[in-house]
Amino acid sequence: MRLIRRIPKKGFKTPNQTVYVPVNVGDLSRFADGTEVTVSVLKEAGLVRGNGKIKILGDGKLDKRLTVKACAFSAGARAKIEATGGVCEVATN
């Protein structure tokens, strides 16, 4: 029997997988009203670590009007940001 058939196969890898760094809407409430929240602002605030793309998730409350620039938004996060009069803009890292 050939060697490749005798070696156990474990798992698999997806080479083109997009890795997102999650940030909740509730975490954005620390910024002042009218702030433009970008990737660099999130890194300076300590909300993002690493070099993945940023996705805003809809967990938490938001009471401030913000302009948020991120790579992806969940439907709940987009609804909460736009309900306060804010703007969601899709940006690239």
Biopython code that builds the backbone (N, CA, C, O; Angstrom):
import numpy as np
from Bio.PDB.StructureBuilder import StructureBuilder

atoms = [
    (1, "MET", "N", (0.853, -1.179, 0.000)),
    (1, "MET", "CA", (0.000, 0.000, 0.000)),
    (1, "MET", "C", (0.897, 1.240, 0.000)),
    (1, "MET", "O", (1.945, 1.260, 0.647)),
    (2, "ARG", "N", (0.478, 2.258, -0.724)),
    (2, "ARG", "CA", (1.261, 3.473, -0.841)),
    (2, "ARG", "C", (1.270, 4.244, 0.477)),
    (2, "ARG", "O", (0.331, 4.161, 1.269)),
    (3, "LEU", "N", (2.341, 4.990, 0.694)),
    (3, "LEU", "CA", (2.536, 5.719, 1.945)),
    (3, "LEU", "C", (1.431, 6.749, 2.189)),
    (3, "LEU", "O", (0.988, 6.906, 3.326)),
    (4, "ILE", "N", (0.988, 7.435, 1.175)),
    (4, "ILE", "CA", (-0.032, 8.473, 1.341)),
    (4, "ILE", "C", (-1.353, 7.899, 1.849)),
    (4, "ILE", "O", (-2.125, 8.611, 2.491)),
    (5, "ARG", "N", (-1.617, 6.658, 1.581)),
    (5, "ARG", "CA", (-2.851, 6.032, 2.062)),
    (5, "ARG", "C", (-2.703, 5.522, 3.485)),
    (5, "ARG", "O", (-3.704, 5.305, 4.166)),
    (6, "ARG", "N", (-1.470, 5.325, 3.948)),
    (6, "ARG", "CA", (-1.253, 4.818, 5.303)),
    (6, "ARG", "C", (-1.183, 5.923, 6.353)),
    (6, "ARG", "O", (-1.405, 5.658, 7.534)),
    (7, "ILE", "N", (-0.882, 7.139, 5.954)),
    (7, "ILE", "CA", (-0.753, 8.257, 6.901)),
    (7, "ILE", "C", (-2.146, 8.778, 7.236)),
    (7, "ILE", "O", (-2.948, 8.993, 6.327)),
    (8, "PRO", "N", (-2.458, 8.988, 8.519)),
    (8, "PRO", "CA", (-3.783, 9.504, 8.881)),
    (8, "PRO", "C", (-3.985, 10.935, 8.392)),
    (8, "PRO", "O", (-3.070, 11.757, 8.431)),
    (9, "LYS", "N", (-5.180, 11.207, 7.939)),
    (9, "LYS", "CA", (-5.540, 12.537, 7.460)),
    (9, "LYS", "C", (-6.286, 13.257, 8.572)),
    (9, "LYS", "O", (-7.243, 12.719, 9.130)),
    (10, "LYS", "N", (-5.855, 14.467, 8.896)),
    (10, "LYS", "CA", (-6.490, 15.221, 9.971)),
    (10, "LYS", "C", (-6.836, 16.612, 9.478)),
    (10, "LYS", "O", (-5.959, 17.369, 9.062)),
    (11, "GLY", "N", (-8.101, 16.944, 9.525)),
    (11, "GLY", "CA", (-8.554, 18.288, 9.234)),
    (11, "GLY", "C", (-8.285, 18.735, 7.813)),
    (11, "GLY", "O", (-7.822, 17.967, 6.970)),
    (12, "PHE", "N", (-8.582, 19.968, 7.580)),
    (12, "PHE", "CA", (-8.322, 20.573, 6.290)),
    (12, "PHE", "C", (-8.138, 22.065, 6.492)),
    (12, "PHE", "O", (-8.497, 22.601, 7.540)),
    (13, "LYS", "N", (-7.589, 22.728, 5.509)),
    (13, "LYS", "CA", (-7.333, 24.154, 5.593)),
    (13, "LYS", "C", (-8.037, 24.853, 4.435)),
    (13, "LYS", "O", (-8.085, 24.342, 3.316)),
    (14, "THR", "N", (-8.576, 26.020, 4.725)),
    (14, "THR", "CA", (-9.185, 26.844, 3.705)),
    (14, "THR", "C", (-8.248, 28.024, 3.461)),
    (14, "THR", "O", (-8.168, 28.927, 4.294)),
    (15, "PRO", "N", (-7.539, 28.031, 2.335)),
    (15, "PRO", "CA", (-6.532, 29.074, 2.146)),
    (15, "PRO", "C", (-7.106, 30.468, 1.898)),
    (15, "PRO", "O", (-6.431, 31.455, 2.190)),
    (16, "ASN", "N", (-8.309, 30.583, 1.378)),
    (16, "ASN", "CA", (-8.880, 31.886, 1.040)),
    (16, "ASN", "C", (-9.927, 32.336, 2.043)),
    (16, "ASN", "O", (-10.845, 33.072, 1.682)),
    (17, "GLN", "N", (-9.815, 31.921, 3.262)),
    (17, "GLN", "CA", (-10.792, 32.259, 4.283)),
    (17, "GLN", "C", (-10.577, 33.692, 4.780)),
    (17, "GLN", "O", (-9.450, 34.093, 5.071)),
    (18, "THR", "N", (-11.667, 34.456, 4.875)),
    (18, "THR", "CA", (-11.606, 35.815, 5.390)),
    (18, "THR", "C", (-11.800, 35.789, 6.905)),
    (18, "THR", "O", (-12.783, 35.238, 7.400)),
    (19, "VAL", "N", (-10.871, 36.379, 7.627)),
    (19, "VAL", "CA", (-10.921, 36.397, 9.084)),
    (19, "VAL", "C", (-11.389, 37.776, 9.529)),
    (19, "VAL", "O", (-10.781, 38.787, 9.175)),
    (20, "TYR", "N", (-12.478, 37.819, 10.312)),
    (20, "TYR", "CA", (-13.019, 39.076, 10.810)),
    (20, "TYR", "C", (-12.738, 39.217, 12.297)),
    (20, "TYR", "O", (-12.784, 38.239, 13.043)),
    (21, "VAL", "N", (-12.450, 40.434, 12.720)),
    (21, "VAL", "CA", (-12.306, 40.765, 14.133)),
    (21, "VAL", "C", (-13.622, 41.399, 14.560)),
    (21, "VAL", "O", (-13.986, 42.456, 14.044)),
    (22, "PRO", "N", (-14.352, 40.776, 15.498)),
    (22, "PRO", "CA", (-15.669, 41.313, 15.871)),
    (22, "PRO", "C", (-15.577, 42.485, 16.847)),
    (22, "PRO", "O", (-14.762, 42.481, 17.770)),
    (23, "VAL", "N", (-16.431, 43.488, 16.623)),
    (23, "VAL", "CA", (-16.593, 44.620, 17.527)),
    (23, "VAL", "C", (-18.086, 44.827, 17.706)),
    (23, "VAL", "O", (-18.815, 44.957, 16.723)),
    (24, "ASN", "N", (-18.549, 44.860, 18.946)),
    (24, "ASN", "CA", (-19.975, 45.024, 19.217)),
    (24, "ASN", "C", (-20.381, 46.497, 19.189)),
    (24, "ASN", "O", (-19.575, 47.389, 19.454)),
    (25, "VAL", "N", (-21.651, 46.723, 18.861)),
    (25, "VAL", "CA", (-22.191, 48.083, 18.819)),
    (25, "VAL", "C", (-22.111, 48.731, 20.197)),
    (25, "VAL", "O", (-21.859, 49.932, 20.299)),
    (26, "GLY", "N", (-22.319, 47.962, 21.242)),
    (26, "GLY", "CA", (-22.242, 48.496, 22.597)),
    (26, "GLY", "C", (-20.869, 49.053, 22.940)),
    (26, "GLY", "O", (-20.762, 49.960, 23.765)),
    (27, "ASP", "N", (-19.812, 48.524, 22.319)),
    (27, "ASP", "CA", (-18.461, 49.024, 22.554)),
    (27, "ASP", "C", (-18.234, 50.389, 21.906)),
    (27, "ASP", "O", (-17.329, 51.121, 22.305)),
    (28, "LEU", "N", (-19.047, 50.733, 20.912)),
    (28, "LEU", "CA", (-18.891, 52.010, 20.221)),
    (28, "LEU", "C", (-19.464, 53.178, 21.008)),
    (28, "LEU", "O", (-19.248, 54.336, 20.650)),
    (29, "SER", "N", (-20.196, 52.879, 22.083)),
    (29, "SER", "CA", (-20.813, 53.956, 22.861)),
    (29, "SER", "C", (-19.795, 54.770, 23.657)),
    (29, "SER", "O", (-20.155, 55.801, 24.224)),
    (30, "ARG", "N", (-18.549, 54.341, 23.715)),
    (30, "ARG", "CA", (-17.519, 55.094, 24.437)),
    (30, "ARG", "C", (-17.052, 56.323, 23.664)),
    (30, "ARG", "O", (-16.421, 57.209, 24.241)),
    (31, "PHE", "N", (-17.354, 56.391, 22.367)),
    (31, "PHE", "CA", (-16.937, 57.534, 21.559)),
    (31, "PHE", "C", (-17.935, 58.677, 21.685)),
    (31, "PHE", "O", (-19.112, 58.451, 21.967)),
    (32, "ALA", "N", (-17.470, 59.887, 21.480)),
    (32, "ALA", "CA", (-18.313, 61.076, 21.593)),
    (32, "ALA", "C", (-19.297, 61.146, 20.424)),
    (32, "ALA", "O", (-19.078, 60.550, 19.370)),
    (33, "ASP", "N", (-20.374, 61.880, 20.636)),
    (33, "ASP", "CA", (-21.403, 62.032, 19.617)),
    (33, "ASP", "C", (-20.823, 62.750, 18.397)),
    (33, "ASP", "O", (-20.160, 63.777, 18.540)),
    (34, "GLY", "N", (-21.071, 62.215, 17.200)),
    (34, "GLY", "CA", (-20.594, 62.814, 15.965)),
    (34, "GLY", "C", (-19.198, 62.377, 15.545)),
    (34, "GLY", "O", (-18.648, 62.922, 14.588)),
    (35, "THR", "N", (-18.618, 61.413, 16.235)),
    (35, "THR", "CA", (-17.274, 60.944, 15.924)),
    (35, "THR", "C", (-17.285, 60.051, 14.684)),
    (35, "THR", "O", (-18.235, 59.302, 14.456)),
    (36, "GLU", "N", (-16.234, 60.135, 13.900)),
    (36, "GLU", "CA", (-16.048, 59.215, 12.778)),
    (36, "GLU", "C", (-15.167, 58.075, 13.269)),
    (36, "GLU", "O", (-13.985, 58.265, 13.556)),
    (37, "VAL", "N", (-15.758, 56.889, 13.360)),
    (37, "VAL", "CA", (-15.066, 55.717, 13.897)),
    (37, "VAL", "C", (-14.482, 54.931, 12.731)),
    (37, "VAL", "O", (-15.218, 54.381, 11.911)),
    (38, "THR", "N", (-13.149, 54.883, 12.661)),
    (38, "THR", "CA", (-12.455, 54.154, 11.605)),
    (38, "THR", "C", (-11.629, 53.029, 12.228)),
    (38, "THR", "O", (-11.636, 52.830, 13.443)),
    (39, "VAL", "N", (-10.927, 52.309, 11.376)),
    (39, "VAL", "CA", (-10.097, 51.195, 11.843)),
    (39, "VAL", "C", (-8.996, 51.697, 12.775)),
    (39, "VAL", "O", (-8.731, 51.085, 13.810)),
    (40, "SER", "N", (-8.362, 52.800, 12.415)),
    (40, "SER", "CA", (-7.273, 53.323, 13.253)),
    (40, "SER", "C", (-7.785, 53.816, 14.602)),
    (40, "SER", "O", (-7.093, 53.671, 15.610)),
    (41, "VAL", "N", (-8.979, 54.394, 14.640)),
    (41, "VAL", "CA", (-9.563, 54.868, 15.903)),
    (41, "VAL", "C", (-9.882, 53.673, 16.812)),
    (41, "VAL", "O", (-9.670, 53.736, 18.023)),
    (42, "LEU", "N", (-10.389, 52.594, 16.225)),
    (42, "LEU", "CA", (-10.696, 51.396, 17.013)),
    (42, "LEU", "C", (-9.424, 50.760, 17.576)),
    (42, "LEU", "O", (-9.429, 50.254, 18.698)),
    (43, "LYS", "N", (-8.339, 50.784, 16.804)),
    (43, "LYS", "CA", (-7.074, 50.226, 17.295)),
    (43, "LYS", "C", (-6.490, 51.075, 18.412)),
    (43, "LYS", "O", (-5.941, 50.536, 19.373)),
    (44, "GLU", "N", (-6.599, 52.399, 18.301)),
    (44, "GLU", "CA", (-6.100, 53.283, 19.349)),
    (44, "GLU", "C", (-6.890, 53.136, 20.637)),
    (44, "GLU", "O", (-6.335, 53.285, 21.726)),
    (45, "ALA", "N", (-8.192, 52.843, 20.524)),
    (45, "ALA", "CA", (-9.034, 52.674, 21.706)),
    (45, "ALA", "C", (-8.845, 51.307, 22.352)),
    (45, "ALA", "O", (-9.331, 51.082, 23.461)),
    (46, "GLY", "N", (-8.150, 50.391, 21.682)),
    (46, "GLY", "CA", (-7.903, 49.069, 22.243)),
    (46, "GLY", "C", (-9.026, 48.082, 21.995)),
    (46, "GLY", "O", (-9.064, 47.028, 22.629)),
    (47, "LEU", "N", (-9.935, 48.393, 21.096)),
    (47, "LEU", "CA", (-11.048, 47.483, 20.801)),
    (47, "LEU", "C", (-10.666, 46.420, 19.783)),
    (47, "LEU", "O", (-11.324, 45.383, 19.696)),
    (48, "VAL", "N", (-9.612, 46.663, 19.014)),
    (48, "VAL", "CA", (-9.195, 45.739, 17.961)),
    (48, "VAL", "C", (-7.738, 45.382, 18.167)),
    (48, "VAL", "O", (-6.890, 46.255, 18.352)),
    (49, "ARG", "N", (-7.459, 44.098, 18.135)),
    (49, "ARG", "CA", (-6.089, 43.606, 18.196)),
    (49, "ARG", "C", (-5.879, 42.706, 16.989)),
    (49, "ARG", "O", (-6.771, 41.947, 16.609)),
    (50, "GLY", "N", (-4.725, 42.790, 16.399)),
    (50, "GLY", "CA", (-4.439, 41.946, 15.253)),
    (50, "GLY", "C", (-4.661, 42.666, 13.939)),
    (50, "GLY", "O", (-4.894, 43.874, 13.894)),
    (51, "ASN", "N", (-4.582, 41.886, 12.869)),
    (51, "ASN", "CA", (-4.644, 42.466, 11.535)),
    (51, "ASN", "C", (-5.781, 41.900, 10.703)),
    (51, "ASN", "O", (-5.655, 41.825, 9.480)),
    (52, "GLY", "N", (-6.872, 41.504, 11.310)),
    (52, "GLY", "CA", (-8.007, 41.003, 10.547)),
    (52, "GLY", "C", (-8.898, 42.135, 10.088)),
    (52, "GLY", "O", (-8.705, 43.289, 10.470)),
    (53, "LYS", "N", (-9.868, 41.798, 9.272)),
    (53, "LYS", "CA", (-10.859, 42.783, 8.854)),
    (53, "LYS", "C", (-11.869, 42.960, 9.978)),
    (53, "LYS", "O", (-12.121, 42.027, 10.741)),
    (54, "ILE", "N", (-12.442, 44.140, 10.084)),
    (54, "ILE", "CA", (-13.318, 44.457, 11.207)),
    (54, "ILE", "C", (-14.776, 44.289, 10.797)),
    (54, "ILE", "O", (-15.205, 44.791, 9.758)),
    (55, "LYS", "N", (-15.532, 43.572, 11.631)),
    (55, "LYS", "CA", (-16.962, 43.407, 11.421)),
    (55, "LYS", "C", (-17.687, 43.918, 12.660)),
    (55, "LYS", "O", (-17.365, 43.530, 13.783)),
    (56, "ILE", "N", (-18.666, 44.789, 12.448)),
    (56, "ILE", "CA", (-19.446, 45.353, 13.544)),
    (56, "ILE", "C", (-20.659, 44.467, 13.767)),
    (56, "ILE", "O", (-21.442, 44.226, 12.848)),
    (57, "LEU", "N", (-20.810, 43.979, 15.005)),
    (57, "LEU", "CA", (-21.930, 43.110, 15.367)),
    (57, "LEU", "C", (-22.947, 43.882, 16.198)),
    (57, "LEU", "O", (-22.607, 44.908, 16.786)),
    (58, "GLY", "N", (-24.183, 43.407, 16.256)),
    (58, "GLY", "CA", (-25.281, 44.160, 16.847)),
    (58, "GLY", "C", (-25.555, 43.919, 18.309)),
    (58, "GLY", "O", (-26.696, 44.098, 18.736)),
    (59, "ASP", "N", (-24.576, 43.522, 19.108)),
    (59, "ASP", "CA", (-24.804, 43.261, 20.521)),
    (59, "ASP", "C", (-24.585, 44.545, 21.327)),
    (59, "ASP", "O", (-23.511, 45.143, 21.261)),
    (60, "GLY", "N", (-25.587, 44.964, 22.076)),
    (60, "GLY", "CA", (-25.471, 46.150, 22.912)),
    (60, "GLY", "C", (-26.349, 47.284, 22.424)),
    (60, "GLY", "O", (-27.051, 47.169, 21.419)),
    (61, "LYS", "N", (-26.292, 48.402, 23.175)),
    (61, "LYS", "CA", (-27.093, 49.582, 22.840)),
    (61, "LYS", "C", (-26.171, 50.688, 22.344)),
    (61, "LYS", "O", (-25.004, 50.774, 22.726)),
    (62, "LEU", "N", (-26.732, 51.530, 21.482)),
    (62, "LEU", "CA", (-26.001, 52.681, 20.982)),
    (62, "LEU", "C", (-26.933, 53.880, 21.049)),
    (62, "LEU", "O", (-28.020, 53.858, 20.471)),
    (63, "ASP", "N", (-26.513, 54.928, 21.752)),
    (63, "ASP", "CA", (-27.337, 56.123, 21.922)),
    (63, "ASP", "C", (-26.744, 57.342, 21.234)),
    (63, "ASP", "O", (-27.309, 58.432, 21.323)),
    (64, "LYS", "N", (-25.629, 57.182, 20.559)),
    (64, "LYS", "CA", (-24.933, 58.315, 19.963)),
    (64, "LYS", "C", (-24.932, 58.202, 18.445)),
    (64, "LYS", "O", (-24.993, 57.110, 17.881)),
    (65, "ARG", "N", (-24.863, 59.350, 17.811)),
    (65, "ARG", "CA", (-24.842, 59.410, 16.358)),
    (65, "ARG", "C", (-23.394, 59.330, 15.896)),
    (65, "ARG", "O", (-22.613, 60.250, 16.138)),
    (66, "LEU", "N", (-23.030, 58.232, 15.232)),
    (66, "LEU", "CA", (-21.655, 58.000, 14.812)),
    (66, "LEU", "C", (-21.591, 57.695, 13.316)),
    (66, "LEU", "O", (-22.551, 57.202, 12.724)),
    (67, "THR", "N", (-20.456, 57.995, 12.730)),
    (67, "THR", "CA", (-20.152, 57.556, 11.371)),
    (67, "THR", "C", (-19.143, 56.430, 11.511)),
    (67, "THR", "O", (-18.007, 56.659, 11.927)),
    (68, "VAL", "N", (-19.552, 55.209, 11.163)),
    (68, "VAL", "CA", (-18.719, 54.033, 11.379)),
    (68, "VAL", "C", (-18.241, 53.513, 10.033)),
    (68, "VAL", "O", (-19.036, 53.263, 9.127)),
    (69, "LYS", "N", (-16.908, 53.352, 9.918)),
    (69, "LYS", "CA", (-16.301, 52.795, 8.713)),
    (69, "LYS", "C", (-15.650, 51.481, 9.087)),
    (69, "LYS", "O", (-14.680, 51.457, 9.844)),
    (70, "ALA", "N", (-16.183, 50.374, 8.555)),
    (70, "ALA", "CA", (-15.653, 49.046, 8.826)),
    (70, "ALA", "C", (-15.784, 48.202, 7.561)),
    (70, "ALA", "O", (-16.397, 48.629, 6.583)),
    (71, "CYS", "N", (-15.207, 47.005, 7.586)),
    (71, "CYS", "CA", (-15.237, 46.127, 6.410)),
    (71, "CYS", "C", (-16.574, 45.423, 6.243)),
    (71, "CYS", "O", (-16.975, 45.122, 5.118)),
    (72, "ALA", "N", (-17.277, 45.152, 7.351)),
    (72, "ALA", "CA", (-18.562, 44.451, 7.270)),
    (72, "ALA", "C", (-19.428, 44.831, 8.458)),
    (72, "ALA", "O", (-18.929, 45.193, 9.523)),
    (73, "PHE", "N", (-20.739, 44.742, 8.254)),
    (73, "PHE", "CA", (-21.723, 45.034, 9.291)),
    (73, "PHE", "C", (-22.751, 43.915, 9.314)),
    (73, "PHE", "O", (-23.143, 43.409, 8.263)),
    (74, "SER", "N", (-23.189, 43.526, 10.503)),
    (74, "SER", "CA", (-24.325, 42.617, 10.581)),
    (74, "SER", "C", (-25.599, 43.435, 10.377)),
    (74, "SER", "O", (-25.583, 44.661, 10.490)),
    (75, "ALA", "N", (-26.689, 42.755, 10.077)),
    (75, "ALA", "CA", (-27.949, 43.459, 9.824)),
    (75, "ALA", "C", (-28.425, 44.194, 11.073)),
    (75, "ALA", "O", (-28.924, 45.316, 10.978)),
    (76, "GLY", "N", (-28.274, 43.573, 12.243)),
    (76, "GLY", "CA", (-28.681, 44.207, 13.496)),
    (76, "GLY", "C", (-27.847, 45.431, 13.825)),
    (76, "GLY", "O", (-28.371, 46.430, 14.317)),
    (77, "ALA", "N", (-26.548, 45.357, 13.557)),
    (77, "ALA", "CA", (-25.665, 46.495, 13.826)),
    (77, "ALA", "C", (-25.992, 47.658, 12.899)),
    (77, "ALA", "O", (-26.022, 48.812, 13.327)),
    (78, "ARG", "N", (-26.233, 47.353, 11.641)),
    (78, "ARG", "CA", (-26.573, 48.415, 10.685)),
    (78, "ARG", "C", (-27.870, 49.094, 11.088)),
    (78, "ARG", "O", (-27.982, 50.317, 10.998)),
    (79, "ALA", "N", (-28.858, 48.313, 11.534)),
    (79, "ALA", "CA", (-30.146, 48.881, 11.949)),
    (79, "ALA", "C", (-29.989, 49.768, 13.179)),
    (79, "ALA", "O", (-30.600, 50.834, 13.248)),
    (80, "LYS", "N", (-29.178, 49.346, 14.155)),
    (80, "LYS", "CA", (-28.995, 50.132, 15.379)),
    (80, "LYS", "C", (-28.240, 51.427, 15.120)),
    (80, "LYS", "O", (-28.565, 52.463, 15.699)),
    (81, "ILE", "N", (-27.238, 51.375, 14.257)),
    (81, "ILE", "CA", (-26.460, 52.581, 13.959)),
    (81, "ILE", "C", (-27.309, 53.584, 13.188)),
    (81, "ILE", "O", (-27.275, 54.780, 13.475)),
    (82, "GLU", "N", (-28.068, 53.101, 12.215)),
    (82, "GLU", "CA", (-28.891, 54.001, 11.409)),
    (82, "GLU", "C", (-30.117, 54.493, 12.171)),
    (82, "GLU", "O", (-30.658, 55.546, 11.830)),
    (83, "ALA", "N", (-30.572, 53.766, 13.191)),
    (83, "ALA", "CA", (-31.714, 54.212, 13.991)),
    (83, "ALA", "C", (-31.370, 55.443, 14.832)),
    (83, "ALA", "O", (-32.249, 56.249, 15.135)),
    (84, "THR", "N", (-30.109, 55.590, 15.206)),
    (84, "THR", "CA", (-29.697, 56.763, 15.976)),
    (84, "THR", "C", (-29.312, 57.936, 15.080)),
    (84, "THR", "O", (-28.932, 58.997, 15.575)),
    (85, "GLY", "N", (-29.407, 57.750, 13.771)),
    (85, "GLY", "CA", (-29.049, 58.808, 12.837)),
    (85, "GLY", "C", (-27.617, 58.706, 12.351)),
    (85, "GLY", "O", (-27.119, 59.624, 11.698)),
    (86, "GLY", "N", (-26.954, 57.619, 12.654)),
    (86, "GLY", "CA", (-25.568, 57.424, 12.235)),
    (86, "GLY", "C", (-25.467, 56.898, 10.817)),
    (86, "GLY", "O", (-26.475, 56.640, 10.160)),
    (87, "VAL", "N", (-24.241, 56.744, 10.359)),
    (87, "VAL", "CA", (-23.972, 56.299, 8.992)),
    (87, "VAL", "C", (-23.044, 55.096, 9.030)),
    (87, "VAL", "O", (-22.067, 55.083, 9.779)),
    (88, "CYS", "N", (-23.348, 54.075, 8.217)),
    (88, "CYS", "CA", (-22.489, 52.892, 8.070)),
    (88, "CYS", "C", (-21.829, 52.950, 6.711)),
    (88, "CYS", "O", (-22.513, 53.014, 5.689)),
    (89, "GLU", "N", (-20.509, 52.929, 6.685)),
    (89, "GLU", "CA", (-19.767, 52.955, 5.440)),
    (89, "GLU", "C", (-18.842, 51.736, 5.381)),
    (89, "GLU", "O", (-18.119, 51.445, 6.334)),
    (90, "VAL", "N", (-18.876, 51.033, 4.253)),
    (90, "VAL", "CA", (-18.020, 49.865, 4.077)),
    (90, "VAL", "C", (-16.677, 50.340, 3.559)),
    (90, "VAL", "O", (-16.593, 50.986, 2.514)),
    (91, "ALA", "N", (-15.621, 50.011, 4.304)),
    (91, "ALA", "CA", (-14.262, 50.407, 3.952)),
    (91, "ALA", "C", (-13.403, 49.160, 3.813)),
    (91, "ALA", "O", (-13.783, 48.089, 4.286)),
    (92, "THR", "N", (-12.262, 49.289, 3.177)),
    (92, "THR", "CA", (-11.330, 48.190, 3.070)),
    (92, "THR", "C", (-10.165, 48.413, 4.017)),
    (92, "THR", "O", (-9.780, 49.552, 4.283)),
    (93, "ASN", "N", (-9.608, 47.326, 4.524)),
    (93, "ASN", "CA", (-8.457, 47.425, 5.440)),
    (93, "ASN", "C", (-7.207, 47.681, 4.675)),
    (93, "ASN", "O", (-6.134, 47.796, 5.266)),
]
sb = StructureBuilder()
sb.init_structure("model")
sb.init_model(0)
sb.init_chain("A")
sb.init_seg("    ")
for serial, (resi, resn, name, xyz) in enumerate(atoms, 1):
    if name == "N":
        sb.init_residue(resn, " ", resi, " ")
    sb.init_atom(name, np.array(xyz, "f"), 0.0, 1.0, " ", f" {name:<3s}", serial, name[0])
structure = sb.get_structure()
